[in-house]
Amino acid sequence: MDGEELTEQETALYDRQIRVWGADAQRRLSKSHILVCGMKGTVAEFCKNIVLAGVGSLTLMDDRVVTEEAWSANFLIPPDENVYGGKTIAEVCCDSLKDFNPMVRVSVEKGDLSSLDGEFYDKFDVVVKLINEKCRKLSKRVAFYTVDCRDSCGEIFVDLQNHKYSKEAISVPWRALPRKASKLYFALRGVFEEAEGRSPGEISIADLPAVLKLKKELCEANALNASHVTDSLLERLIIGTREFPPVCAVVGGILGQEVIKAISCKGEPLKNFFFFDVMDGKGVVEDVSNPKKESK
Amino acid sequence: MVSERQLEAIKIDMDTIEVSNLNRQFLFRQSHVGQSKAKVARDAVLKFRPQMSITAHHANVKDPKFNVEFFKQFNVVLNGLDNLDARRHVNRLCLAADVPLVESGTTGFLGQVTVHVKGKTECYECQPKPAPKTYPVCTITSTPSKFVHCIVWAKDLLFAKLFGDKNQENDLNVRSSDASSSAHAEDVFVRRKDEDIDQYGRRIYDHVFGYNIEVASSNEETWKNRNRPKPIYSADVMPENLTEQNGNVAKNCVVDTSSVSAMASLGLKNPQDTWTLLESSRIFLEALKLFFAKREKEIGNLSFDKDDQLAVEFVTAAANIRAASFGISLHSLFEAKGIAGNIVHAVATTNAIIAGLIVIEAIKVLLKDTDKYRMTYCLEHITKKMLLMPVEPYEPNKSCYVCSETPLSLEINTSRSKLRDFVEKIVKAKLGINFPLIMHGSNLLYEVGDDLDEVEVANYAANLEKVLSQLPSPVTNGTMLTVEDLQQELTCNINIKHREEFDEEKEPDGMLLSGWTQAPPAKDDKQSMNDKQSIGNGGDSSNALQTEPADAVKDGEMEEISEPSGKKRKLSEGSKASILDATDGTRNHKEVEKLDDDDDDDDDVVMFDDLDSMTNKKKRLQ
């Protein structure tokens, strides 16, 4: 796998995709190392995509035990207790993923992102995590992706330079943000959770009235028409915690493409926020990076 | 009612699994190579959704058993096909059965999902689809200017001549104007009894790359405005005795044909390398040798298969030598294989995105959420800030002969054109009706079927050879012909207009069909205008003088991704469809998934989900 030329086996297996991105890109892929934290449905889809693409290695982190919610949206977990009993989500997914492409090294790492040090991160080219994972600053060369799917929506946040979970991005002045509810939602949620001292993503239906109140206040304070942020969207996003499998497939696909682009250095990476909503069917890209921010 | 719903699916696919599928068709594993796609897919899905009922058919969706009655069982049909012919076929059956169809396709990073509901939206054929690419015969046999022309020559002419059915007509020597030399030419390609294989190889080489080129070169008219090709003789390229150079072709060792390779024999390992003229020539001779040494039994029956390594090597080598002759750049085996095999490039991510979108549309259909149907385009580059662009479906095209049954017009010389011409060039090639019934009023002029008696068959055969105005029920100016396909339940009326003359260049078929537009094929050089007939990449050589058979060239399943034309009206907002429930409201609702590949390209996999929880979710949100 690490020779300069692709092996005969690789050429045969990857023929159709080599015709898309070329042999050089394929070689780069085969030398790349990906770290993934939080194996929800979308992330499972993403893992499937990059394993099929032929990355060098994939490391999974998710110590949670398997529940019905887990296997209902994660096709890597068979609904069979004989198979998943006693194992963590990461372990079950690892077994399934190895099957997809024996040429990729898939492994499990216990613990969570916040407990890891810089040396550990340095081994990776790409890190993919869920919104509710906190992590420390990583080395500069690592590409960093945050993903979340809830209900009929999904989002991807791309960060190829700055590696903090980007509270900074959402503290951009509202007037500077494009007028899209999704961004405002993100902002709103971040602000709300900041205020309440909770982890990102831990919001639930009980919080809805408070969120709506907050939205009204913030809109007034920033002289923004409140109707830009539709209550129904906020409601959907707060209430619906479960993933919708077709959305997982779509977002996992887009994320897969982005990571492949970053590793292979082929194609323009999206900058820097992608949002998909089944209700309007649009897959939108927004730039929410803070123009005043300096890259670190 | 929602909670009682059972999910049933039927899956149809005629294809078996190949290694090159595995980079994206993730329900399959290495150990499944060679097995039926429909069956393996079914087993794989059952592993993560054991409560589903899935029936797998290892069959061609065009099989008559999948008739209108069959289609009527379903609430929705999902297509993951890779050729235009099958798509049109399913489209017609869905219209006849009044079942919504979710169509889709991908190529590389591009993809789209479209929804088709009879009477409410355009059908799949309302917007003309690009015709598969064809090349003029003369370009292939005499004046190639692109590498693809050399490939078509190498594959459909030379390879077919040497290894294919000897009884097939072949244009390989069409440039020989002298009749006697044609007869002589017949013998040239056959290996003489006890002829030494190396000698035979060089003889063939010299004939097609040397002698034939010299003959062609002598025609002044052809080369007035073009660069003359250079004849190439083996002695000039490879002066040494070959048997000393090449690898071992031990006659007595039993070799698995799939591993027989000229490249391996000559130590050329990398399929991405572009061979030189010398290397191509060596491969040419070595491949020829290997066919005779190891695969003699197959000679005379072989057709080109892109997964046949030796065939691909031979074709690449031959195309390269011809290219060298005509000053066209040579290509690697990898590239040549893609062209010769009409390979569609494909990745897992685009397929995953499109699969997700298919399911989203399918759920809308099942929930009869008519206003929400969308055509969704997956773009390679961000356009108007979008990577996924939804568009509302358009209303049916009133002049679509498939779903609106608008009559067409045909200009034709009724005293000169035969019924056979009409059937081949219009009915089959343009209308996609392969099992037609042709009537003039109540008179049956032609039909196909298993239940015809000898007299009828003879009658129809005789009719084919008659010119239109001489048919038992004469077809002249003003006649209305009715063409039907019983399986597709399609009826098409054609008004005949007699016309004396046709432009040989612009209307080579001698007919003009209007009232329905077929989109022109992708742009080719000007030469295509100057030649009477065309040859397709992939058509067998017996059809060399006609447009290629419908399934020969795999369509790229990509209509233009540029914005759909704005000239048709969109489905108006707020119009609720009163769709009659095709089922009788029983508890079992079925869905159909079709994966019918003539080739391995782009099998879309649709992931079924537990419909109950989906619909429950939706209800909660309202």
Interface residues (C-beta under 8 A of the other chain):
Chain A: E5 T11 A12 L13 Y14 D15 R16 Q17 I18 R19 V20 W21 A23 E45 K48 N49 L52 A53 G54 W71 S72 F75 I77 P78 P79 D80 D99 F100 N101 P102 D151 R236 I239 G240 R242 F244 P245 P246 V247 C248 A249 V250 G252 G253 I254 G256 Q257 I260 E268 L270 F274 F276 V278 D280 G281 K282 G283 V284 V285 E286
Chain B: V19 S20 L22 N23 R24 F26 R29 Q30 K47 F48 R49 P50 G108 F109 N270 P271 Q272 F334 G338 I343 V344 H345 A346 V347 A348 T349 T350 N351 A352 I353 A355 G356 L357 V359 I360 I363 R374 T376 C378 H381 I382 K385 M386 L387 L388 M389 P390 D601 M607 D609 D610 S613 M614 K617 R620 L621
